[in-house]
Amino acid sequence: MDNFLRCDTVVGLAGRLFDGAVDPGRRELVEMHLLVCPPCLDHLRKLDGVRAALSTLPGRPAPARLLGILSGPAV
């Protein structure tokens, strides 16, 4: 397994991350990437906001938070 993920990999994993379908080792690599890549962190925060907004529609369950880092202070 690589010890660092590229931006396109992190973005490509977004849906699976939100669904909790990424193994813990890969998830840890995403979290490490987000600590050093403000553009990816911003992108996933925006997706998280969209998912939260969609959950307010009737019949939609509230989504789980993607990663603890997303709810932290803006970078």
PyMOL Python script that loads the backbone (N, CA, C, O; Angstrom):
from pymol import cmd

cmd.read_pdbstr("""\
ATOM      1  N   MET A   1       0.849  -1.188   0.000  1.00  0.00           N
ATOM      2  CA  MET A   1       0.000   0.000   0.000  1.00  0.00           C
ATOM      3  C   MET A   1       0.885   1.239   0.000  1.00  0.00           C
ATOM      4  O   MET A   1       1.880   1.290   0.722  1.00  0.00           O
ATOM      5  N   ASP A   2       0.538   2.217  -0.787  1.00  0.00           N
ATOM      6  CA  ASP A   2       1.287   3.468  -0.824  1.00  0.00           C
ATOM      7  C   ASP A   2       1.178   4.151   0.534  1.00  0.00           C
ATOM      8  O   ASP A   2       0.217   3.944   1.275  1.00  0.00           O
ATOM      9  N   ASN A   3       2.180   4.969   0.846  1.00  0.00           N
ATOM     10  CA  ASN A   3       2.106   5.694   2.109  1.00  0.00           C
ATOM     11  C   ASN A   3       1.559   7.104   1.928  1.00  0.00           C
ATOM     12  O   ASN A   3       1.528   7.884   2.880  1.00  0.00           O
ATOM     13  N   PHE A   4       1.127   7.435   0.715  1.00  0.00           N
ATOM     14  CA  PHE A   4       0.490   8.732   0.466  1.00  0.00           C
ATOM     15  C   PHE A   4      -0.447   8.597  -0.718  1.00  0.00           C
ATOM     16  O   PHE A   4      -0.109   7.965  -1.719  1.00  0.00           O
ATOM     17  N   LEU A   5      -1.599   9.178  -0.605  1.00  0.00           N
ATOM     18  CA  LEU A   5      -2.585   9.116  -1.691  1.00  0.00           C
ATOM     19  C   LEU A   5      -2.541  10.389  -2.512  1.00  0.00           C
ATOM     20  O   LEU A   5      -2.283  11.473  -1.988  1.00  0.00           O
ATOM     21  N   ARG A   6      -2.792  10.249  -3.794  1.00  0.00           N
ATOM     22  CA  ARG A   6      -2.905  11.402  -4.685  1.00  0.00           C
ATOM     23  C   ARG A   6      -4.299  12.013  -4.537  1.00  0.00           C
ATOM     24  O   ARG A   6      -5.240  11.356  -4.092  1.00  0.00           O
ATOM     25  N   CYS A   7      -4.404  13.277  -4.919  1.00  0.00           N
ATOM     26  CA  CYS A   7      -5.678  13.996  -4.824  1.00  0.00           C
ATOM     27  C   CYS A   7      -6.786  13.289  -5.602  1.00  0.00           C
ATOM     28  O   CYS A   7      -7.907  13.174  -5.107  1.00  0.00           O
ATOM     29  N   ASP A   8      -6.491  12.817  -6.802  1.00  0.00           N
ATOM     30  CA  ASP A   8      -7.536  12.164  -7.588  1.00  0.00           C
ATOM     31  C   ASP A   8      -8.035  10.891  -6.911  1.00  0.00           C
ATOM     32  O   ASP A   8      -9.203  10.533  -7.061  1.00  0.00           O
ATOM     33  N   THR A   9      -7.170  10.207  -6.171  1.00  0.00           N
ATOM     34  CA  THR A   9      -7.593   9.013  -5.439  1.00  0.00           C
ATOM     35  C   THR A   9      -8.515   9.395  -4.291  1.00  0.00           C
ATOM     36  O   THR A   9      -9.543   8.752  -4.076  1.00  0.00           O
ATOM     37  N   VAL A  10      -8.153  10.436  -3.556  1.00  0.00           N
ATOM     38  CA  VAL A  10      -8.978  10.882  -2.421  1.00  0.00           C
ATOM     39  C   VAL A  10     -10.356  11.308  -2.922  1.00  0.00           C
ATOM     40  O   VAL A  10     -11.371  10.915  -2.346  1.00  0.00           O
ATOM     41  N   VAL A  11     -10.403  12.089  -3.962  1.00  0.00           N
ATOM     42  CA  VAL A  11     -11.681  12.544  -4.514  1.00  0.00           C
ATOM     43  C   VAL A  11     -12.496  11.351  -5.022  1.00  0.00           C
ATOM     44  O   VAL A  11     -13.711  11.294  -4.835  1.00  0.00           O
ATOM     45  N   GLY A  12     -11.815  10.405  -5.663  1.00  0.00           N
ATOM     46  CA  GLY A  12     -12.498   9.221  -6.172  1.00  0.00           C
ATOM     47  C   GLY A  12     -13.074   8.341  -5.078  1.00  0.00           C
ATOM     48  O   GLY A  12     -14.037   7.612  -5.312  1.00  0.00           O
ATOM     49  N   LEU A  13     -12.497   8.400  -3.892  1.00  0.00           N
ATOM     50  CA  LEU A  13     -12.972   7.594  -2.770  1.00  0.00           C
ATOM     51  C   LEU A  13     -14.095   8.273  -1.980  1.00  0.00           C
ATOM     52  O   LEU A  13     -14.665   7.660  -1.077  1.00  0.00           O
ATOM     53  N   ALA A  14     -14.415   9.508  -2.300  1.00  0.00           N
ATOM     54  CA  ALA A  14     -15.345  10.297  -1.483  1.00  0.00           C
ATOM     55  C   ALA A  14     -16.654   9.564  -1.197  1.00  0.00           C
ATOM     56  O   ALA A  14     -17.058   9.460  -0.039  1.00  0.00           O
ATOM     57  N   GLY A  15     -17.313   9.063  -2.217  1.00  0.00           N
ATOM     58  CA  GLY A  15     -18.590   8.386  -2.003  1.00  0.00           C
ATOM     59  C   GLY A  15     -18.467   7.189  -1.090  1.00  0.00           C
ATOM     60  O   GLY A  15     -19.292   6.991  -0.198  1.00  0.00           O
ATOM     61  N   ARG A  16     -17.434   6.385  -1.313  1.00  0.00           N
ATOM     62  CA  ARG A  16     -17.225   5.211  -0.471  1.00  0.00           C
ATOM     63  C   ARG A  16     -16.855   5.610   0.946  1.00  0.00           C
ATOM     64  O   ARG A  16     -17.216   4.916   1.896  1.00  0.00           O
ATOM     65  N   LEU A  17     -16.135   6.725   1.103  1.00  0.00           N
ATOM     66  CA  LEU A  17     -15.794   7.208   2.441  1.00  0.00           C
ATOM     67  C   LEU A  17     -17.048   7.593   3.206  1.00  0.00           C
ATOM     68  O   LEU A  17     -17.209   7.234   4.372  1.00  0.00           O
ATOM     69  N   PHE A  18     -17.934   8.325   2.548  1.00  0.00           N
ATOM     70  CA  PHE A  18     -19.179   8.738   3.199  1.00  0.00           C
ATOM     71  C   PHE A  18     -20.031   7.535   3.575  1.00  0.00           C
ATOM     72  O   PHE A  18     -20.743   7.562   4.580  1.00  0.00           O
ATOM     73  N   ASP A  19     -19.960   6.489   2.777  1.00  0.00           N
ATOM     74  CA  ASP A  19     -20.758   5.292   3.045  1.00  0.00           C
ATOM     75  C   ASP A  19     -20.082   4.350   4.030  1.00  0.00           C
ATOM     76  O   ASP A  19     -20.665   3.331   4.402  1.00  0.00           O
ATOM     77  N   GLY A  20     -18.867   4.667   4.459  1.00  0.00           N
ATOM     78  CA  GLY A  20     -18.148   3.803   5.396  1.00  0.00           C
ATOM     79  C   GLY A  20     -17.626   2.536   4.745  1.00  0.00           C
ATOM     80  O   GLY A  20     -17.417   1.533   5.426  1.00  0.00           O
ATOM     81  N   ALA A  21     -17.412   2.565   3.431  1.00  0.00           N
ATOM     82  CA  ALA A  21     -17.014   1.369   2.688  1.00  0.00           C
ATOM     83  C   ALA A  21     -15.526   1.335   2.360  1.00  0.00           C
ATOM     84  O   ALA A  21     -15.114   0.626   1.440  1.00  0.00           O
ATOM     85  N   VAL A  22     -14.717   2.085   3.093  1.00  0.00           N
ATOM     86  CA  VAL A  22     -13.280   2.096   2.868  1.00  0.00           C
ATOM     87  C   VAL A  22     -12.609   1.435   4.069  1.00  0.00           C
ATOM     88  O   VAL A  22     -12.938   1.737   5.216  1.00  0.00           O
ATOM     89  N   ASP A  23     -11.670   0.533   3.799  1.00  0.00           N
ATOM     90  CA  ASP A  23     -11.021  -0.178   4.903  1.00  0.00           C
ATOM     91  C   ASP A  23     -10.240   0.806   5.779  1.00  0.00           C
ATOM     92  O   ASP A  23      -9.808   1.856   5.304  1.00  0.00           O
ATOM     93  N   PRO A  24     -10.061   0.463   7.059  1.00  0.00           N
ATOM     94  CA  PRO A  24      -9.416   1.389   8.000  1.00  0.00           C
ATOM     95  C   PRO A  24      -8.031   1.865   7.577  1.00  0.00           C
ATOM     96  O   PRO A  24      -7.686   3.022   7.820  1.00  0.00           O
ATOM     97  N   GLY A  25      -7.238   1.019   6.962  1.00  0.00           N
ATOM     98  CA  GLY A  25      -5.903   1.444   6.529  1.00  0.00           C
ATOM     99  C   GLY A  25      -5.958   2.515   5.461  1.00  0.00           C
ATOM    100  O   GLY A  25      -5.207   3.489   5.510  1.00  0.00           O
ATOM    101  N   ARG A  26      -6.840   2.338   4.502  1.00  0.00           N
ATOM    102  CA  ARG A  26      -7.002   3.323   3.427  1.00  0.00           C
ATOM    103  C   ARG A  26      -7.604   4.605   3.994  1.00  0.00           C
ATOM    104  O   ARG A  26      -7.217   5.705   3.599  1.00  0.00           O
ATOM    105  N   ARG A  27      -8.538   4.463   4.908  1.00  0.00           N
ATOM    106  CA  ARG A  27      -9.164   5.632   5.545  1.00  0.00           C
ATOM    107  C   ARG A  27      -8.111   6.462   6.276  1.00  0.00           C
ATOM    108  O   ARG A  27      -8.139   7.692   6.230  1.00  0.00           O
ATOM    109  N   GLU A  28      -7.192   5.789   6.944  1.00  0.00           N
ATOM    110  CA  GLU A  28      -6.121   6.504   7.643  1.00  0.00           C
ATOM    111  C   GLU A  28      -5.256   7.285   6.659  1.00  0.00           C
ATOM    112  O   GLU A  28      -4.840   8.407   6.946  1.00  0.00           O
ATOM    113  N   LEU A  29      -4.987   6.688   5.499  1.00  0.00           N
ATOM    114  CA  LEU A  29      -4.214   7.398   4.469  1.00  0.00           C
ATOM    115  C   LEU A  29      -4.959   8.631   3.967  1.00  0.00           C
ATOM    116  O   LEU A  29      -4.347   9.664   3.695  1.00  0.00           O
ATOM    117  N   VAL A  30      -6.283   8.520   3.844  1.00  0.00           N
ATOM    118  CA  VAL A  30      -7.080   9.679   3.437  1.00  0.00           C
ATOM    119  C   VAL A  30      -6.978  10.769   4.491  1.00  0.00           C
ATOM    120  O   VAL A  30      -6.788  11.939   4.161  1.00  0.00           O
ATOM    121  N   GLU A  31      -7.102  10.394   5.747  1.00  0.00           N
ATOM    122  CA  GLU A  31      -7.012  11.386   6.819  1.00  0.00           C
ATOM    123  C   GLU A  31      -5.653  12.075   6.811  1.00  0.00           C
ATOM    124  O   GLU A  31      -5.576  13.289   7.001  1.00  0.00           O
ATOM    125  N   MET A  32      -4.574  11.311   6.592  1.00  0.00           N
ATOM    126  CA  MET A  32      -3.230  11.910   6.517  1.00  0.00           C
ATOM    127  C   MET A  32      -3.145  12.868   5.330  1.00  0.00           C
ATOM    128  O   MET A  32      -2.564  13.948   5.440  1.00  0.00           O
ATOM    129  N   HIS A  33      -3.718  12.475   4.206  1.00  0.00           N
ATOM    130  CA  HIS A  33      -3.718  13.340   3.022  1.00  0.00           C
ATOM    131  C   HIS A  33      -4.450  14.648   3.315  1.00  0.00           C
ATOM    132  O   HIS A  33      -3.982  15.726   2.948  1.00  0.00           O
ATOM    133  N   LEU A  34      -5.597  14.545   3.977  1.00  0.00           N
ATOM    134  CA  LEU A  34      -6.390  15.738   4.256  1.00  0.00           C
ATOM    135  C   LEU A  34      -5.690  16.701   5.210  1.00  0.00           C
ATOM    136  O   LEU A  34      -5.963  17.901   5.195  1.00  0.00           O
ATOM    137  N   LEU A  35      -4.796  16.182   6.033  1.00  0.00           N
ATOM    138  CA  LEU A  35      -4.049  17.041   6.944  1.00  0.00           C
ATOM    139  C   LEU A  35      -3.059  17.947   6.214  1.00  0.00           C
ATOM    140  O   LEU A  35      -2.685  19.004   6.723  1.00  0.00           O
ATOM    141  N   VAL A  36      -2.639  17.531   5.023  1.00  0.00           N
ATOM    142  CA  VAL A  36      -1.627  18.301   4.286  1.00  0.00           C
ATOM    143  C   VAL A  36      -2.133  18.846   2.957  1.00  0.00           C
ATOM    144  O   VAL A  36      -1.370  19.461   2.213  1.00  0.00           O
ATOM    145  N   CYS A  37      -3.404  18.629   2.651  1.00  0.00           N
ATOM    146  CA  CYS A  37      -3.938  19.061   1.359  1.00  0.00           C
ATOM    147  C   CYS A  37      -5.234  19.865   1.554  1.00  0.00           C
ATOM    148  O   CYS A  37      -6.328  19.302   1.500  1.00  0.00           O
ATOM    149  N   PRO A  38      -5.108  21.168   1.779  1.00  0.00           N
ATOM    150  CA  PRO A  38      -6.302  22.003   1.968  1.00  0.00           C
ATOM    151  C   PRO A  38      -7.320  21.918   0.828  1.00  0.00           C
ATOM    152  O   PRO A  38      -8.518  21.933   1.113  1.00  0.00           O
ATOM    153  N   PRO A  39      -6.917  21.829  -0.448  1.00  0.00           N
ATOM    154  CA  PRO A  39      -7.931  21.735  -1.503  1.00  0.00           C
ATOM    155  C   PRO A  39      -8.809  20.476  -1.381  1.00  0.00           C
ATOM    156  O   PRO A  39     -10.021  20.546  -1.581  1.00  0.00           O
ATOM    157  N   CYS A  40      -8.204  19.342  -1.056  1.00  0.00           N
ATOM    158  CA  CYS A  40      -9.004  18.118  -0.899  1.00  0.00           C
ATOM    159  C   CYS A  40      -9.899  18.212   0.341  1.00  0.00           C
ATOM    160  O   CYS A  40     -11.055  17.790   0.315  1.00  0.00           O
ATOM    161  N   LEU A  41      -9.359  18.761   1.408  1.00  0.00           N
ATOM    162  CA  LEU A  41     -10.151  18.935   2.622  1.00  0.00           C
ATOM    163  C   LEU A  41     -11.356  19.823   2.339  1.00  0.00           C
ATOM    164  O   LEU A  41     -12.471  19.514   2.758  1.00  0.00           O
ATOM    165  N   ASP A  42     -11.135  20.920   1.632  1.00  0.00           N
ATOM    166  CA  ASP A  42     -12.229  21.827   1.278  1.00  0.00           C
ATOM    167  C   ASP A  42     -13.257  21.117   0.396  1.00  0.00           C
ATOM    168  O   ASP A  42     -14.461  21.274   0.598  1.00  0.00           O
ATOM    169  N   HIS A  43     -12.790  20.346  -0.571  1.00  0.00           N
ATOM    170  CA  HIS A  43     -13.695  19.618  -1.468  1.00  0.00           C
ATOM    171  C   HIS A  43     -14.570  18.643  -0.678  1.00  0.00           C
ATOM    172  O   HIS A  43     -15.784  18.599  -0.881  1.00  0.00           O
ATOM    173  N   LEU A  44     -13.967  17.863   0.220  1.00  0.00           N
ATOM    174  CA  LEU A  44     -14.748  16.892   0.986  1.00  0.00           C
ATOM    175  C   LEU A  44     -15.673  17.578   1.984  1.00  0.00           C
ATOM    176  O   LEU A  44     -16.759  17.071   2.265  1.00  0.00           O
ATOM    177  N   ARG A  45     -15.261  18.716   2.520  1.00  0.00           N
ATOM    178  CA  ARG A  45     -16.162  19.472   3.407  1.00  0.00           C
ATOM    179  C   ARG A  45     -17.392  19.945   2.629  1.00  0.00           C
ATOM    180  O   ARG A  45     -18.512  19.892   3.136  1.00  0.00           O
ATOM    181  N   LYS A  46     -17.176  20.401   1.407  1.00  0.00           N
ATOM    182  CA  LYS A  46     -18.305  20.844   0.585  1.00  0.00           C
ATOM    183  C   LYS A  46     -19.238  19.679   0.275  1.00  0.00           C
ATOM    184  O   LYS A  46     -20.458  19.823   0.355  1.00  0.00           O
ATOM    185  N   LEU A  47     -18.676  18.532  -0.077  1.00  0.00           N
ATOM    186  CA  LEU A  47     -19.511  17.348  -0.322  1.00  0.00           C
ATOM    187  C   LEU A  47     -20.277  16.951   0.930  1.00  0.00           C
ATOM    188  O   LEU A  47     -21.443  16.565   0.853  1.00  0.00           O
ATOM    189  N   ASP A  48     -19.625  17.047   2.077  1.00  0.00           N
ATOM    190  CA  ASP A  48     -20.282  16.731   3.341  1.00  0.00           C
ATOM    191  C   ASP A  48     -21.457  17.679   3.573  1.00  0.00           C
ATOM    192  O   ASP A  48     -22.515  17.264   4.046  1.00  0.00           O
ATOM    193  N   GLY A  49     -21.263  18.959   3.237  1.00  0.00           N
ATOM    194  CA  GLY A  49     -22.340  19.940   3.388  1.00  0.00           C
ATOM    195  C   GLY A  49     -23.511  19.639   2.455  1.00  0.00           C
ATOM    196  O   GLY A  49     -24.670  19.783   2.842  1.00  0.00           O
ATOM    197  N   VAL A  50     -23.208  19.229   1.245  1.00  0.00           N
ATOM    198  CA  VAL A  50     -24.265  18.868   0.290  1.00  0.00           C
ATOM    199  C   VAL A  50     -25.048  17.663   0.806  1.00  0.00           C
ATOM    200  O   VAL A  50     -26.278  17.645   0.768  1.00  0.00           O
ATOM    201  N   ARG A  51     -24.325  16.666   1.285  1.00  0.00           N
ATOM    202  CA  ARG A  51     -25.001  15.475   1.832  1.00  0.00           C
ATOM    203  C   ARG A  51     -25.885  15.855   3.016  1.00  0.00           C
ATOM    204  O   ARG A  51     -27.002  15.353   3.139  1.00  0.00           O
ATOM    205  N   ALA A  52     -25.399  16.732   3.883  1.00  0.00           N
ATOM    206  CA  ALA A  52     -26.187  17.168   5.032  1.00  0.00           C
ATOM    207  C   ALA A  52     -27.440  17.913   4.573  1.00  0.00           C
ATOM    208  O   ALA A  52     -28.522  17.708   5.124  1.00  0.00           O
ATOM    209  N   ALA A  53     -27.295  18.776   3.568  1.00  0.00           N
ATOM    210  CA  ALA A  53     -28.448  19.513   3.051  1.00  0.00           C
ATOM    211  C   ALA A  53     -29.467  18.556   2.433  1.00  0.00           C
ATOM    212  O   ALA A  53     -30.671  18.718   2.628  1.00  0.00           O
ATOM    213  N   LEU A  54     -28.988  17.571   1.696  1.00  0.00           N
ATOM    214  CA  LEU A  54     -29.899  16.600   1.086  1.00  0.00           C
ATOM    215  C   LEU A  54     -30.639  15.784   2.141  1.00  0.00           C
ATOM    216  O   LEU A  54     -31.764  15.337   1.915  1.00  0.00           O
ATOM    217  N   SER A  55     -30.005  15.594   3.287  1.00  0.00           N
ATOM    218  CA  SER A  55     -30.644  14.793   4.337  1.00  0.00           C
ATOM    219  C   SER A  55     -31.855  15.506   4.932  1.00  0.00           C
ATOM    220  O   SER A  55     -32.667  14.886   5.618  1.00  0.00           O
ATOM    221  N   THR A  56     -31.980  16.815   4.670  1.00  0.00           N
ATOM    222  CA  THR A  56     -33.129  17.539   5.204  1.00  0.00           C
ATOM    223  C   THR A  56     -34.378  17.326   4.356  1.00  0.00           C
ATOM    224  O   THR A  56     -35.482  17.692   4.759  1.00  0.00           O
ATOM    225  N   LEU A  57     -34.195  16.733   3.182  1.00  0.00           N
ATOM    226  CA  LEU A  57     -35.348  16.450   2.331  1.00  0.00           C
ATOM    227  C   LEU A  57     -36.189  15.345   2.969  1.00  0.00           C
ATOM    228  O   LEU A  57     -35.641  14.466   3.634  1.00  0.00           O
ATOM    229  N   PRO A  58     -37.480  15.373   2.784  1.00  0.00           N
ATOM    230  CA  PRO A  58     -38.335  14.342   3.369  1.00  0.00           C
ATOM    231  C   PRO A  58     -37.896  12.940   2.925  1.00  0.00           C
ATOM    232  O   PRO A  58     -37.578  12.706   1.759  1.00  0.00           O
ATOM    233  N   GLY A  59     -37.892  12.027   3.884  1.00  0.00           N
ATOM    234  CA  GLY A  59     -37.575  10.638   3.592  1.00  0.00           C
ATOM    235  C   GLY A  59     -36.092  10.334   3.487  1.00  0.00           C
ATOM    236  O   GLY A  59     -35.722   9.215   3.134  1.00  0.00           O
ATOM    237  N   ARG A  60     -35.240  11.295   3.784  1.00  0.00           N
ATOM    238  CA  ARG A  60     -33.797  11.078   3.694  1.00  0.00           C
ATOM    239  C   ARG A  60     -33.213  10.930   5.096  1.00  0.00           C
ATOM    240  O   ARG A  60     -33.457  11.782   5.951  1.00  0.00           O
ATOM    241  N   PRO A  61     -32.442   9.860   5.355  1.00  0.00           N
ATOM    242  CA  PRO A  61     -31.773   9.743   6.648  1.00  0.00           C
ATOM    243  C   PRO A  61     -30.607  10.722   6.738  1.00  0.00           C
ATOM    244  O   PRO A  61     -30.020  11.091   5.721  1.00  0.00           O
ATOM    245  N   ALA A  62     -30.281  11.132   7.930  1.00  0.00           N
ATOM    246  CA  ALA A  62     -29.145  12.021   8.120  1.00  0.00           C
ATOM    247  C   ALA A  62     -27.865  11.248   7.830  1.00  0.00           C
ATOM    248  O   ALA A  62     -27.697  10.133   8.324  1.00  0.00           O
ATOM    249  N   PRO A  63     -26.958  11.821   7.037  1.00  0.00           N
ATOM    250  CA  PRO A  63     -25.711  11.112   6.730  1.00  0.00           C
ATOM    251  C   PRO A  63     -24.763  11.129   7.915  1.00  0.00           C
ATOM    252  O   PRO A  63     -24.792  12.046   8.736  1.00  0.00           O
ATOM    253  N   ALA A  64     -23.934  10.119   7.994  1.00  0.00           N
ATOM    254  CA  ALA A  64     -22.880  10.097   8.996  1.00  0.00           C
ATOM    255  C   ALA A  64     -21.810  11.094   8.584  1.00  0.00           C
ATOM    256  O   ALA A  64     -21.640  11.373   7.397  1.00  0.00           O
ATOM    257  N   ARG A  65     -21.096  11.626   9.551  1.00  0.00           N
ATOM    258  CA  ARG A  65     -19.974  12.504   9.235  1.00  0.00           C
ATOM    259  C   ARG A  65     -18.911  11.681   8.539  1.00  0.00           C
ATOM    260  O   ARG A  65     -18.664  10.534   8.912  1.00  0.00           O
ATOM    261  N   LEU A  66     -18.294  12.245   7.553  1.00  0.00           N
ATOM    262  CA  LEU A  66     -17.277  11.512   6.791  1.00  0.00           C
ATOM    263  C   LEU A  66     -16.078  11.190   7.682  1.00  0.00           C
ATOM    264  O   LEU A  66     -15.785  10.020   7.929  1.00  0.00           O
ATOM    265  N   LEU A  67     -15.415  12.174   8.142  1.00  0.00           N
ATOM    266  CA  LEU A  67     -14.249  12.012   8.993  1.00  0.00           C
ATOM    267  C   LEU A  67     -14.290  13.088  10.057  1.00  0.00           C
ATOM    268  O   LEU A  67     -14.809  14.179   9.818  1.00  0.00           O
ATOM    269  N   GLY A  68     -13.757  12.800  11.209  1.00  0.00           N
ATOM    270  CA  GLY A  68     -13.721  13.797  12.272  1.00  0.00           C
ATOM    271  C   GLY A  68     -13.048  15.068  11.824  1.00  0.00           C
ATOM    272  O   GLY A  68     -13.404  16.155  12.279  1.00  0.00           O
ATOM    273  N   ILE A  69     -12.086  14.950  10.944  1.00  0.00           N
ATOM    274  CA  ILE A  69     -11.330  16.123  10.489  1.00  0.00           C
ATOM    275  C   ILE A  69     -12.220  17.104   9.708  1.00  0.00           C
ATOM    276  O   ILE A  69     -11.934  18.301   9.669  1.00  0.00           O
ATOM    277  N   LEU A  70     -13.277  16.607   9.099  1.00  0.00           N
ATOM    278  CA  LEU A  70     -14.147  17.493   8.330  1.00  0.00           C
ATOM    279  C   LEU A  70     -14.908  18.463   9.211  1.00  0.00           C
ATOM    280  O   LEU A  70     -15.252  19.562   8.775  1.00  0.00           O
ATOM    281  N   SER A  71     -15.170  18.071  10.433  1.00  0.00           N
ATOM    282  CA  SER A  71     -15.942  18.940  11.316  1.00  0.00           C
ATOM    283  C   SER A  71     -15.052  19.884  12.101  1.00  0.00           C
ATOM    284  O   SER A  71     -15.546  20.682  12.898  1.00  0.00           O
ATOM    285  N   GLY A  72     -13.737  19.804  11.887  1.00  0.00           N
ATOM    286  CA  GLY A  72     -12.802  20.681  12.569  1.00  0.00           C
ATOM    287  C   GLY A  72     -12.822  22.072  11.971  1.00  0.00           C
ATOM    288  O   GLY A  72     -13.595  22.358  11.057  1.00  0.00           O
ATOM    289  N   PRO A  73     -11.961  22.942  12.498  1.00  0.00           N
ATOM    290  CA  PRO A  73     -11.906  24.312  11.975  1.00  0.00           C
ATOM    291  C   PRO A  73     -11.438  24.349  10.539  1.00  0.00           C
ATOM    292  O   PRO A  73     -10.669  23.492  10.104  1.00  0.00           O
ATOM    293  N   ALA A  74     -11.894  25.324   9.817  1.00  0.00           N
ATOM    294  CA  ALA A  74     -11.499  25.489   8.409  1.00  0.00           C
ATOM    295  C   ALA A  74     -10.014  25.759   8.332  1.00  0.00           C
ATOM    296  O   ALA A  74      -9.440  26.435   9.185  1.00  0.00           O
ATOM    297  N   VAL A  75      -9.403  25.215   7.290  1.00  0.00           N
ATOM    298  CA  VAL A  75      -7.952  25.427   7.093  1.00  0.00           C
ATOM    299  C   VAL A  75      -7.741  26.636   6.217  1.00  0.00           C
ATOM    300  O   VAL A  75      -6.601  26.995   5.924  1.00  0.00           O
TER     301      VAL A  75
END
""", "prot")
cmd.dss("prot")
cmd.show_as("cartoon", "prot")
cmd.util.cbc("prot")
cmd.orient("prot")
